[in-house]
Amino acid sequence: MITKLHIENFKCLRDVTVELKPLTVLIGMNDTGKTSFLDALGMLGDLANGKAPPLLQNNGFDNVLRRGAETRRLAWEATIAPSPRITLAGPATYKLAISVRSAGLDVLDEQLSVEGLEIGILREANGARTTLSEDSQEVSVTGLRRDVVLLAWAKSQPHFRNWNAVADALGTTPPYRFDSGRLTAPGSFNPGANDPGELPRIQSSGQGLPAVLDFLLGTRRKVFDQIERELCDAVPQVKGILVSPAVNAGTAGAKAISFELAGGHTIPASFASDGVLFLLAYLTLIHAPGAPAVIRLEEPENGIHPRQLERVAGYLKRLTDPGRGAGTAQIVVATHSPYFLDFVPPDSVIVFGRRENGETVTAPLLSLPGVKERIASGFSLGEMWFNVGEDELLADLVK
């Protein structure tokens, strides 16, 4: 699990450090850096796992590099702790700094340390020689390109177990922000020939939900039944979830969702309310297998009745429960809802704000002046946030 993330020169994040929990909730006014933080976390995960970050495509480096930055250098430092899902010999620290040049990505610096182990990497001038080591295992590579992130490269070396564990801990989903039209779009799942064990995924907008439910119905019926049961508990008018071949979908094997309602009526998912669809998406997200270690989520309150946000927060907390073992995930959520805030642990909340020069500042909510006293006097988190506001909470930091 990532316990701390330091980011330099990413958009408005000049020099920001955030301590992360199993569930971390980001709050703040619009344009204070919450989405930038989620994007920076996602870029680090992509680089560490050998994926091309979408934000770096099409000359995107200049769009994510902080305006006015003294150097063309993006940097991260992640502290990672062993967890039921991440098997490490001890706490680890991973550092990565990159830039771009005419030939593409330029890895400027990369370091990994694991407490209690002799582990390290060495990049000599111009990347001409690289040495990776872990205890008695050592690999020396000559001429490794400067656009190669060693943590990702080490995934092809099975004896670097701690390297692989760190890469897994940094693996993340796209930032989820569900759209009802995408959730109801018919779809199918066909594993790639190079990865027959591939699992279906809900995409960031929600597309792929029918394919995931169809997969669960055919291969993991107990999981599908649990999703159905919990949705019916949340929305009593719904009596069942149906997955059937889509009509005129234009894609072979495409499936569509419909709902059985009280009285025996059936409606296509496209006729259901956004709230029903979003609750189904969150339930599928927490129950479907194979999610990456980190889930990024934006504005889970969208389309959800305030009274149902307690359920959504409960779903997310269940996904972070260590009792899930290898199925445990870490979740980072950005929200604008004081109602949602009432249902999350107070120590999970990070407040974002901006100085007059545009730089983002952050602080744990409980560390800010007067917060604990207001909570002790009877304020809920949401009430305090709504009535006091970020400007007053962060007054000493944004000067």
Phi, psi and omega in degrees: 000137176284123180258339178207140178226124177250134184229137177233132168068025177260109182051239182274001183268087181288314185201084190236135175235129180233128174275128186253146177249176173306319171238118179243133184243122181260127177233158179156166178296166174301145175065038175251357173114006181295311179294324177299320178297315178299320179294318180295320176298318179293321179296318178300317179298319178296312182298318182292340182247017173075023179258150177279111181298127180305326183290345178265355180281157178055049179058037184284350183302317182293339178280335180259342176290133182301133178296133181083007180299140182291330180225159177273068188220120170260140183217148176227151167220119183245132172259129188233132180251148173301149180210173177304336181262328186253109183267101178240154177289339180182179177303143184234152173233127181238129179239139178215133174229135182226162168216191174228153174222185185300328182275355179122211184300142178232109178279112184275323184204142177208128182219145175222131174228140178233125184304128177087001181235148169275104185215137182187173176221152180224124173246118177273177188310132176060022177067020185293330181216137181228135177236129175246141178219151172208107186054238185276351180271135178216139177233127177247130184237130178257133176075022177294129185299150182286350177267007181266122173276120188297325180300320177290319180298323183294344178297340176275359180246096190297337182283352175272069187296319182290325174301313182295323180295320178295317178299318178297319181297332181270351180296135186219158175277167166298160177289115182285130172212094193290145176236128187299322179296323178287323180298327184266355181295128178302149180201167179223164180232124178227106181303142179292152181297331181275352181215075182295342178270007180300145179248148179291151183229147166280127179284172187301326180275348183110349179299142181103354181302313179301321181293321179294315180296322178296320177298314181294321180298323183273336187239338184219068188300325180296324178293315178301316181297324179292318176301314180298316182297317182289326176294318180295327176293322181285326183232090187302336180291338180271129182247352179183158176249130179244134176239121186217165178303136180281143179266130177056038181280338181081001179231127181298132177078007182293142179243154179229158180253143169219167183238135171272128183251168176303139181092000176089002179283153177232135178232146173297152180302329181294344177265355181277162179289157177301322182300317178297316181295318182291320177298319177297320180295317179294319178298318179294321180300318184279337183261333183291143183282162168084016179290146174300171185292331183238130177247127177256137187218132179246128172050066179295348180285344184300125177077002184252133175298140182308325180289339179274350181294335175297322177295315181299314178299322178295320177301315183293319179296325177296324181292335179267001183294122179303338180296346177283352178062234182295345179270001180290139177234157171257139186234134174239120187241136170253129184221155172243013188256117174293335177294315179299322183297332181295344188246016179241157179297133181303327182281000179266355190265128177244129181263132178251140174211178180229139171284170180298333180278003176095353182283141178280139170238149180224157176200144171300136183305317185291346180273352186276149184302133174082352185291309182298324179294319179294320178297318180296332181277357175117355177291137167281166179301314182296318178299315182297314180300314183293319186276329182266311178086158184295323184301316179286320181298321185258015189307319184286340184265335185266003180296000000 
